[in-house]
């Protein structure tokens, strides 16, 4: 029996449209979004470099820290991102939503320095989640109206680059401040600058016209039920939701525990672990994120299936490399030049070189996923489409990833000691293979779904 299989049609050219704002101003907006995402992820993830200090101060175990690293933030964040995304699509000014959200999460981060119990720390992490729920989705939707389709994947990559850079800077800055002034001072240093940035964002960023970057006129807001029906009937969107959730489970499960892994297995101090982690994971990941967007824009212009093929290739290749990183002998070290020794980095574990290459390749999924979601969603559903994706990835990735790793490490502790975390990290490391398979199945629908979204807004 012959079964008709969907085939992705040739690329759908976007309507010719000039850049909606002067290039210099658009770069300023990209820079401000980059800074916002940096502070978002500094405040979101700084706890991970402070795990050992906070564990000792409050006499906690890895499972309790897993709850702080994951669900305390992620549950509130995932619940609120949907209504805020919907508000951004209908009556809200996206610039204002981002600015006020930035103010809220920065204040809660600073207030974390004052906690005196595990419960208070848990509540403070929930407060950070309340604020950050309004950060990413409205930002992505707004950038889609600043950037023409031909530049969108590269431009939107600043959201992911900022996230990774914030993760790395949080490790380095948090470790440095914590070693000198204590972990409480690290939360103050992370939170207060965001208050100033929120004011600048509110009064210097213009709200773009919806559809202006594509020469399209946004229709009236779509009813929530009708919009959900459109989104959930979009095959490309379904496959990206699944693949992105698995990718975030892997990345957050690894990223929020790897500094503790370096401290336990390699006997590094807080600053040394944070610095090496930044240089070999977040920093190269930024390069990988940009490359993923660049390849998706270049190759996707010829065949839209590349918007999912690029992530599939990156996730597949990253798995064996990151497994080598975890399992390499920790006694195999490279001596560093004198200037790095003076900075407190006397040796480089060979394993981290493997981690560096794995981070570059593994980061290629984020920009193509975000850009494609904006392309297949109707204009008045873009923030909500991003919010749904954020909710799914937050629950599966940010909540479940660190929690699963922490619980497995607790169970492994009696058998493996300090190496329990090493072996528990293998779980999120291999899961990207499933995401790659999902991308390969979903790639066939991309062209048709891009064309369908343009027809809806005519």
Secondary structure, DSSP 8 states (H G I E B T S, - for coil): ---------S---------SS-HHHHHHHHHHHHHHHHHHHHHHHGGGGGHHHHHHHHT--HHHHHHHHTHHHHHHHHHHHHHHHHHHHHT--HHHHHHHHHHHHHHHHHHGGG--SHHHHHHHHHHHHHHHTTTHHHHHHHHHHHS-HHHHHHHHHHHHHHHHHHHHHHHHHHHHHHHHH-HHHHHHHHHHHHHHHHHHHHHH-----TTGGGT----S---HHHHHHHHHT-HHHHHHHHHHHHHHHHHHHHHHHHHHHHHHHS---HHHHHHHHIIIIIHHHHHHHHHHHHHHHHHHTT-TTHHHHHHHHHHHHHHHHHHHHHHS-TT-EEE--HHHHHTT--EEEHHHHHHHHHHHHHGGGHHHHHHHHHHHS-GGGHHHHHHHHHHHHIIIIIIHHHHHHHHHHHHHHHHHGGGHHHHHHHHHHHTHHHHHHHHHHHGGGHHHHHHHHHHHT-
